[in-house]
């Protein structure tokens, strides 16, 4: 029995050691100091549309950071999507692309307004900038931030593209992707 435990421990160590080694070699990751993957987005990052009672925040975009993009990355696209919003199609909260490979993240509040660090697409709300959650009371929604590394030059895509148009334009140009999920519900 003791010997079986050693074998099981060795298998576990090898499994976790492999993950650590892969991370040490540079796994493409997206993170935020404002919330951890799967945790609640801060209220100040929620939407601030005063005509919508579900918008209870200040629309301050959370800081986002990324590291270890795939070799050959020339630009990034960053999409924020709520699959549970407005069934059956979901809500696209932010569409950004043409982010130069030299950019490693955005500071808190930086993408709540236009920036020369990204090309603004068109969200469901017809905005080219970050639009925070306006989740109704009840179960939390899952806000997926997807960062896509591309082989496209930053100016390759025209401004104002929707999420679906960007996804179609990136077909055959994506080098890799990583994501971060934040949850939110009206407090």
TAGIPE-V719721 format. One record per pair of residues at least 12 apart in sequence whose C-alpha atoms are under 7 Angstrom apart, sorted by the first residue. I is the first residue (numbers start at 1). GAP is how many residues later the second one is. Records with the same first field share a line. If there is no record, write none. Layout:
# TAGIPE-V719721
I->GAP  GAP
This chain:
# TAGIPE-V719721
26->42
27->41
28->39  40  41  42  150
29->37  38  39  149
30->35  36  37  148  149  150
31->33  34  35  149
32->30  31  32  33
33->30
34->28  29
37->143  144  145
38->143  144  145
39->143  144
40->142  143  144
41->141  142  143
43->14
44->13  14  15  16
45->12  13  14  15  16  17  87
46->12  13  86  87  88
47->12  84  85  86  87
54->80  81  82  132
55->79
59->53  72  73
60->48  49  52
61->47  48  49  50  51  69
62->46  47
63->43  44  45
64->41  42  43
65->39  40  41
66->38  39
67->37
69->80
70->105  106
72->79
73->28  76  77  78  102
74->26  27  76  77  78  79  80
75->23  24  25  26  74  75  76  77  78  79
76->21  22  23  24  25  71  72  73  74
77->19  20  21  22  70  71  72
78->17  18  19  67  68  69  70
79->15  16  17  66  67  68
80->12  13  14  15  63  64  65  66
81->12  62  63  64
82->59  60  61  62
84->57
91->33
92->31  32  71
93->30  31  37  38  39
94->29  35  36  37
95->25  26  27  28  33  67  68
96->22  23  24  25
97->21  22  23
98->20  21  56  57
99->18  19  55
100->17  54
111->18  19
112->17  18
113->16
114->15
119->40
120->39  40
121->38  39  40  41
122->38  39  40
123->39
128->32
133->51
135->49  50  51
136->49  50
137->48  49
138->47
139->46
140->43  44  45
141->42  43  44
142->39  40  41  42
143->38  39  40
144->35  36  37  38
145->34  35  36
146->31  32  33  34
147->30  31  32
148->26  28  29  30
149->25  26  27  28
150->23  24  25
151->22  23  24
152->21
